[in-house]
Amino acid sequence: MIEGRAMGSMGANCYLYACMESKKAVIIDPGADGKRIYRWVLEKGLKVDYILLTHGHVDHIGAVDELRELLGEVSVGIHAGDAGMLTDGKQNLSSYFGPGLVLKKADFLLQDGQELAIGKEVLKVISTPGHSPGGVCFLCSEGLFSGDTLFAGSIGRTDFPGGSMEQLLDGVKKKLLILPEETRVFPGHGEETSIGEEKRDNPFLL
């Protein structure tokens, strides 16, 4: 099961991914509205094992600590390249909008190629730096959670500190566009797309 909902004033997509046989689940990029996300989990009757972050910008991490409190035993994972963003309002960009957001450290660090079991389902970590130094995507049997690396008709911006257009395009072309064209893509903002659609129509990738 995959469901996505836009959260917060910046409309970042938060996703629930679950093995419906075991009811084990993961929350990907809880950027805001922690109580709303918690109610969503309860409505589905799920047990969340992990909160996983595609990167460390404020609109994707804002509700992490609130959900830690509400959910109890849950492990938070982020790539080492973005781990410092959790504890630094300037790095996660929140200090540009007001009081900086400072969260607890991650419980574990994600690595390229790592596989995480969600009940009988598996999420594979794909390192795709460029939007941020530690940006990652998550591949599962249902599709790809692309964070702010790849969007419908666009790619992530690279003008934030630590961004690199060269890195981003290299990762997208070598690691994402090699996936089957029918692979569904669940981006960090906006509508769902597919690898095939982006290969054909994305102006940044032509």
N, C-alpha and C positions, 0 to 999 in steps of 0.2 A: 504494500500500500504506500502510495506517495500522495501527500497533499501539501499544497503550498498556499501561504497567505502573506500578503504585503503588510508589513508592520512599521509603525512609527511615521514621523513626518516625511522621511526620505523614502518611504515605500520599499524598503529592502525586503526581498522574499525570504521568509522563514519556511523551512520544510520539515514535515514529519515523515520519516521513512520507517516502516514497520514490517516485521514478519508476522503476518496475521495468525499463523499457526501457534506461535509461542507468545504473541503479544509483546515481544521485545521491540524496542524502538530507539531511534536516534533523533535528536533535534539538530538541524543544521541551520546555523546563522540566526540565532534569536536576537534580533537587533533592538527590539523595544517591546512594550506591552507584555511583560512577563506573566502577569495574572491571566491575560487573555490566552496566551500560549498554554499555560497550565490547565485552564478550563478545557481547552481543545484536547489536550492529552487525556484528561479525565473522561471527556465525552466518548473518546475512542476506546477507553478501557486499556490503555497501554502502560507498559513499564519501561521507562526511559533509562537506558544504560549509559548513553553518551550524549554530550553536547559537543558537536564538531563544528569547527570554524574554518571557512574557506580562506579567510584572512582576518586581519585585526583592526579594520576601520570601525569607527564608532557605530555606524548604522548596521553593522553585522554582529556586534558583540554586546550591545547596550543592556540586554536583559539577562546576561549570563549569570551574574551573582544572585539576582532575584530568583531565578529558576533553580539555582543550587539550593537555596533555602527552601523553596517550595517542594522540590522533588526529593530532597534528602540525598540518598546515595546515588550520585551521578558523577561521571568522570568527564572533565573538559579537556579536549585536545585541539592543539593548534600547531602549525609548523614552527620550527625553531626560528626561522627568519622573521616571523611576526610575533613571537612570544612576548617580546618586550612591550608591544603595543597594549597588552592587557593592563599593565601597571603604570602606563605613562600617557597622560592626557594629550600631550603634544604629539606623540607618535601616532596615537589612534585618531587624531584630528579633532577630538572633542573640545579641546581647549580653545579652538577657534570660534566656537559657538557659545561659550560660557564657561562655567566651572568644569575643569577637566574630569573626565571619567577615569577613575582608578579602580581596577578590579583585582581580584586575587589571581595568583599565578595559575597557569594551566596545570592540570594533573599529569599530563603526559604530552610528549611532542610527536607530531605526525612525521612520517618519513615516506619519501617517494617509494611507491611499490608496496607499502604496508597494506595488509588486509585486516579488516575488523569484522568480527562475526556479530550479526544482529539476529539472534535466534538462528534460523537456518539460512538466512540471507547473508551476503558478504558485501562490504563496501571496500573498494580499493582506492588508495590515495594516489593521485597523480600530481606531482609537483609542477606548477605552472607559474613561476614568478614573472613579474613584469608590472602588473597593477600594484603589487606590493612585493617586498623581497621574499615573503614566505607564502605567497598565494598558492592554493591547491584546488583541485577539483576532486570529486568523489564519483567513482564509477560503480554502478550496481546493475543487477539484472534488468532493471526497469529503465535505465538511462544514466545520464551524466548530470550531476550537480556542478555547474560551472562557475559558481560564485560571480565575481566581477571580472572574470577572464574573457568569457564569451557571452554575447547577448544575441538576441534576434536582430540581425542586420547591423551589428556593431561589435566592438570589443571594449575592454576596460580602458579607462583613461590612465595615462602613465605620467602625468605631470605632478603627482604627489611625491613627497620625499621617498626615495628608494625605488621609484618607478623606472621602467625601462621598456620602451616600445620594441626594441630589438629582441629582448628576452621574451616579451609577451608573444610577439608574432612567431618566434622560433618555437615556443612551447605549444601554441595553438596548432601550428602546421605539422609539427613532428609528433605530437602526442595525442591531439584531439581529432584532427581531420583524418587520421588513419583508422579511426573507429568506423564500424559499419554505418552506411549512410542513413539507415533507418533508426539509428540511436537517437532517442529523445534527449533533449537538452533542457535542463531546468535552471535558468540563470538567476543571478542575484537580484536583478531588477527586470521588470517587464514580463513579456509573454514567453511561454514555452516555444521551443523551435526544434530543429533536428540537425544532425551533422550534415546530411545531404543538402538541406536548404541553405545552410551557411556556406558550404563549398560552392554552391551555384550562385548565390545572390549577395553574400556579404561583401560590400565594397572594399573593406579593409583586407580581404583575403584573396581578392582576384589578381 
